[in-house]
Amino acid sequence: MATNRTFTMVKPDAFSAGNSGAILSMIEKAGFKLIAMKITRLTPQTAGAFYEVHKERPFYGELVEFMSSGPIIAAILEKDNAVVDFRKLIGATDPAKADEGTIRKLYAKSMGANAVHGSDSDENAAIEGNFFFSNLERV
Protein backbone atom coordinates (compact mmCIF):
# COMPACT_ATOMS: atom_id res chain seq x y z
CA MET A 1 0.00 0.00 0.00
CA ALA A 2 1.41 3.38 -1.00
CA THR A 3 2.05 5.97 1.66
CA ASN A 4 2.26 9.70 1.35
CA ARG A 5 5.72 10.13 2.86
CA THR A 6 9.23 9.72 1.59
CA PHE A 7 12.73 10.47 2.80
CA THR A 8 15.50 12.50 1.20
CA MET A 9 18.98 13.76 1.91
CA VAL A 10 20.77 16.64 0.25
CA LYS A 11 24.19 15.03 -0.05
CA PRO A 12 27.58 16.58 0.85
CA ASP A 13 28.37 17.56 -2.75
CA ALA A 14 25.19 19.60 -3.20
CA PHE A 15 25.42 21.06 0.32
CA SER A 16 29.03 22.22 -0.12
CA ALA A 17 28.25 23.66 -3.57
CA GLY A 18 25.54 25.88 -2.05
CA ASN A 19 22.69 24.16 -3.87
CA SER A 20 20.61 23.18 -0.82
CA GLY A 21 18.24 26.14 -1.04
CA ALA A 22 17.58 25.65 -4.75
CA ILE A 23 16.99 21.92 -4.24
CA LEU A 24 14.62 22.48 -1.32
CA SER A 25 12.79 25.11 -3.36
CA MET A 26 12.32 22.63 -6.23
CA ILE A 27 10.98 20.08 -3.75
CA GLU A 28 8.44 22.52 -2.32
CA LYS A 29 7.43 23.83 -5.75
CA ALA A 30 6.73 20.22 -6.77
CA GLY A 31 4.10 20.07 -4.03
CA PHE A 32 6.01 18.29 -1.27
CA LYS A 33 5.49 19.42 2.31
CA LEU A 34 8.43 19.28 4.72
CA ILE A 35 7.46 17.12 7.71
CA ALA A 36 10.91 17.00 9.35
CA MET A 37 14.27 18.49 8.39
CA LYS A 38 17.73 18.88 9.91
CA ILE A 39 21.29 19.65 8.97
CA THR A 40 23.69 17.07 10.32
CA ARG A 41 26.96 15.37 9.53
CA LEU A 42 27.22 11.61 9.33
CA THR A 43 30.17 9.85 10.89
CA PRO A 44 31.60 6.90 8.98
CA GLN A 45 29.78 4.68 11.49
CA THR A 46 26.37 6.30 11.00
CA ALA A 47 26.81 6.44 7.22
CA GLY A 48 27.79 2.77 7.30
CA ALA A 49 24.71 1.88 9.33
CA PHE A 50 22.42 3.87 7.03
CA TYR A 51 23.82 2.20 3.90
CA GLU A 52 24.25 -1.25 5.48
CA VAL A 53 21.97 -2.71 2.81
CA HIS A 54 24.82 -2.07 0.34
CA LYS A 55 27.58 -3.50 2.55
CA GLU A 56 28.48 -6.33 0.16
CA ARG A 57 28.57 -4.10 -2.92
CA PRO A 58 31.89 -2.86 -4.31
CA PHE A 59 30.97 0.82 -3.92
CA TYR A 60 30.05 0.60 -0.19
CA GLY A 61 33.33 1.93 1.23
CA GLU A 62 33.44 4.83 -1.21
CA LEU A 63 29.78 5.63 -0.48
CA VAL A 64 30.35 5.68 3.28
CA GLU A 65 33.43 7.87 2.87
CA PHE A 66 31.56 10.30 0.60
CA MET A 67 28.46 10.52 2.79
CA SER A 68 30.58 11.27 5.87
CA SER A 69 32.70 13.88 4.06
CA GLY A 70 30.54 16.89 4.92
CA PRO A 71 27.16 18.14 6.14
CA ILE A 72 23.89 16.80 4.75
CA ILE A 73 20.27 17.84 5.05
CA ALA A 74 17.92 15.01 5.99
CA ALA A 75 14.19 15.47 5.45
CA ILE A 76 10.88 13.65 5.50
CA LEU A 77 8.53 14.82 2.77
CA GLU A 78 4.78 14.44 2.35
CA LYS A 79 2.66 14.39 -0.80
CA ASP A 80 0.23 12.02 -2.48
CA ASN A 81 2.25 9.27 -4.19
CA ALA A 82 5.36 10.64 -2.48
CA VAL A 83 7.96 7.95 -3.27
CA VAL A 84 7.17 7.67 -6.98
CA ASP A 85 6.74 11.41 -7.51
CA PHE A 86 9.97 12.20 -5.68
CA ARG A 87 11.95 9.65 -7.71
CA LYS A 88 10.67 11.39 -10.86
CA LEU A 89 11.69 14.81 -9.48
CA ILE A 90 15.24 13.75 -8.63
CA GLY A 91 15.92 11.86 -11.87
CA ALA A 92 18.21 8.95 -12.70
CA THR A 93 21.15 8.11 -10.44
CA ASP A 94 23.49 8.92 -13.33
CA PRO A 95 23.00 12.64 -14.00
CA ALA A 96 24.01 12.12 -17.64
CA LYS A 97 20.90 9.93 -18.01
CA ALA A 98 18.60 12.09 -15.88
CA ASP A 99 15.73 13.93 -17.55
CA GLU A 100 16.08 17.66 -18.14
CA GLY A 101 14.83 19.75 -15.25
CA THR A 102 15.36 17.04 -12.61
CA ILE A 103 17.39 17.75 -9.49
CA ARG A 104 20.21 15.42 -10.50
CA LYS A 105 20.39 16.79 -14.03
CA LEU A 106 20.73 20.29 -12.59
CA TYR A 107 22.91 19.71 -9.52
CA ALA A 108 24.67 16.30 -9.56
CA LYS A 109 28.35 16.08 -10.41
CA SER A 110 28.55 12.34 -11.11
CA MET A 111 26.88 9.01 -10.35
CA GLY A 112 28.60 8.95 -6.96
CA ALA A 113 28.14 12.65 -6.16
CA ASN A 114 24.54 12.77 -7.29
CA ALA A 115 23.23 15.61 -5.09
CA VAL A 116 20.30 13.87 -3.38
CA HIS A 117 19.10 10.59 -1.95
CA GLY A 118 15.50 9.51 -2.44
CA SER A 119 13.83 6.46 -0.92
CA ASP A 120 13.08 3.73 -3.43
CA SER A 121 10.02 2.26 -1.70
CA ASP A 122 7.41 3.08 0.93
CA GLU A 123 9.02 0.56 3.28
CA ASN A 124 12.49 2.11 2.90
CA ALA A 125 11.05 5.62 3.27
CA ALA A 126 9.72 4.67 6.71
CA ILE A 127 12.97 2.94 7.73
CA GLU A 128 15.13 5.83 6.51
CA GLY A 129 12.94 8.51 8.09
CA ASN A 130 13.02 6.62 11.39
CA PHE A 131 16.82 6.40 11.20
CA PHE A 132 17.10 10.20 11.36
CA PHE A 133 13.97 11.46 13.14
CA SER A 134 12.03 10.74 16.31
CA ASN A 135 8.27 11.32 16.40
CA LEU A 136 8.88 14.54 18.34
CA GLU A 137 10.85 15.95 15.41
CA ARG A 138 8.00 15.60 12.92
CA VAL A 139 5.14 18.00 12.31
Rosetta blueprint (number, residue, H / E / L):
1 M L
2 A L
3 T L
4 N L
5 R E
6 T E
7 F E
8 T E
9 M E
10 V E
11 K L
12 P H
13 D H
14 A H
15 F H
16 S H
17 A L
18 G L
19 N L
20 S H
21 G H
22 A H
23 I H
24 L H
25 S H
26 M H
27 I H
28 E H
29 K H
30 A L
31 G L
32 F L
33 K E
34 L E
35 I E
36 A E
37 M E
38 K E
39 I E
40 T E
41 R E
42 L L
43 T L
44 P H
45 Q H
46 T H
47 A H
48 G H
49 A H
50 F H
51 Y L
52 E H
53 V H
54 H H
55 K L
56 E L
57 R L
58 P L
59 F L
60 Y H
61 G H
62 E H
63 L H
64 V H
65 E H
66 F H
67 M H
68 S L
69 S L
70 G L
71 P E
72 I E
73 I E
74 A E
75 A E
76 I E
77 L E
78 E E
79 K L
80 D L
81 N L
82 A H
83 V H
84 V H
85 D H
86 F H
87 R H
88 K H
89 L H
90 I H
91 G L
92 A L
93 T L
94 D L
95 P L
96 A L
97 K L
98 A L
99 D L
100 E L
101 G L
102 T L
103 I H
104 R H
105 K H
106 L H
107 Y H
108 A L
109 K L
110 S L
111 M L
112 G L
113 A L
114 N L
115 A L
116 V E
117 H E
118 G E
119 S L
120 D L
121 S L
122 D H
123 E H
124 N H
125 A H
126 A H
127 I H
128 E H
129 G H
130 N H
131 F H
132 F H
133 F L
134 S L
135 N H
136 L H
137 E H
138 R L
139 V L
